[in-house]
Amino acid sequence: MAMSSSPVLQVRPLGFPWATVDPFLFCAYHDDAYPRADAQMRPDAPLEGREIGADFSRKDGWSMYHGEAVPGFPGHPHRGFETVTIVRRGLIDHADSLGAAARFGRGDVQWLTAGRGIQHSEMFPLLNQDQDNPLELFQIWLNLPARNKMVEPHFTMFWADRIPRLTAT
């Protein structure tokens, strides 16, 4: 069998969440076709039929998740692992108990080490009032080894224009 020069080792269908093995605790792919926004960055669409605060319905191609007005994940704690979030389309507003805040998207990557504990939010602001607001992101949760579970929490952004690109020939 000939060796492939592709950096891609395997292709699998995407879903929410992916089946994982250690050190991966959780892997998720979000592909939400959010509608146009209102002036408060909320969906300009009816929310009837959704379980607000726990909407994973994908009704009309999108979910509110734990958001009540703006979709996303309001303040919640993490401890003992790291998350890596890659946004292909749309935006995420991050804020945390370290005082870090960032609006990122379009190829940006966020690396969050929860370590001994952090509280953060990840909200999906809908900015476009004249067109749809698609959001596509991948998030991986990595289990920290026992010796690192209580490290200081840390937040790092890798901006898309500074991330090296690999091109397969």
Residue pairs with C-beta under 8 A, 6 or more apart in sequence:
5 168
5 169
6 168
7 166
7 168
8 168
12 18
14 29
14 31
15 29
16 28
16 29
16 30
16 56
17 26
17 27
17 28
18 27
18 28
18 29
20 26
20 27
22 143
23 142
23 143
24 140
24 141
24 142
24 143
25 81
25 141
25 142
25 143
26 139
26 140
26 141
27 138
27 139
27 140
27 141
28 138
28 139
29 136
29 137
29 138
30 135
30 136
30 137
30 138
30 139
31 134
31 135
31 136
32 58
32 61
32 62
32 63
32 71
32 90
32 124
32 134
32 135
32 136
33 60
33 61
33 62
33 132
33 134
34 43
34 62
34 71
34 90
34 124
34 126
34 132
34 133
34 134
34 135
35 43
35 44
35 45
35 60
35 62
35 126
35 132
35 133
36 43
36 44
36 45
36 126
36 128
36 129
36 130
36 131
36 132
36 133
37 43
37 44
37 125
37 126
37 127
37 128
37 129
37 133
38 44
38 129
39 129
40 69
40 70
41 70
41 125
41 126
41 127
42 69
42 70
42 126
43 62
43 64
43 71
43 126
44 129
45 60
47 64
49 57
49 59
50 57
50 59
50 63
50 64
51 57
52 64
52 68
53 64
53 66
53 68
54 66
55 63
55 64
55 65
56 63
56 65
57 63
62 71
62 135
63 71
64 71
65 71
65 72
65 73
66 72
66 73
66 74
66 76
67 73
67 74
67 123
67 124
68 74
70 123
70 124
70 125
70 126
71 123
71 124
71 126
71 135
72 92
72 93
72 121
72 122
72 123
72 124
73 121
73 122
73 123
74 121
74 123
75 119
75 120
75 121
76 119
76 120
76 121
77 117
77 118
77 119
78 112
78 114
78 117
78 118
78 120
79 114
79 115
79 116
79 117
79 118
79 149
80 114
80 115
80 143
80 144
80 149
80 150
81 114
81 141
81 142
81 143
81 144
81 149
82 111
82 112
82 113
82 114
82 141
82 142
82 144
83 110
83 111
83 112
83 114
83 139
83 140
83 141
83 142
84 109
84 110
84 111
84 112
84 139
84 140
84 142
85 92
85 109
85 110
85 112
85 122
85 137
85 138
85 139
86 107
86 108
86 109
86 137
86 138
86 139
87 104
87 105
87 106
87 107
87 108
87 109
87 135
87 136
87 137
88 106
88 107
88 136
88 137
88 138
89 105
89 106
89 134
89 135
89 136
90 105
90 124
90 133
90 134
90 135
90 136
90 137
91 103
91 104
91 105
91 106
91 124
91 125
91 127
91 135
92 103
92 104
92 105
92 110
92 122
92 123
92 124
92 137
93 101
93 102
93 103
93 121
93 122
93 123
93 124
93 125
94 100
94 101
94 102
94 103
94 104
94 110
94 120
94 121
94 122
94 155
95 101
95 120
95 121
96 112
96 118
96 119
96 120
96 121
96 153
96 155
97 118
97 119
97 120
97 153
98 118
98 153
98 154
98 155
100 155
102 110
102 155
102 157
103 125
104 110
104 157
104 159
106 160
107 160
107 163
108 157
108 158
108 159
108 160
109 157
109 158
109 160
109 163
110 155
110 156
110 157
110 158
111 154
111 155
111 156
111 157
111 158
112 118
112 120
112 153
112 154
112 155
112 156
113 144
113 151
113 152
113 153
113 154
113 155
114 153
115 144
115 148
115 149
115 150
115 151
115 152
115 153
115 154
116 149
116 150
116 151
116 152
116 153
117 153
118 153
118 155
120 155
124 135
126 133
127 133
144 151
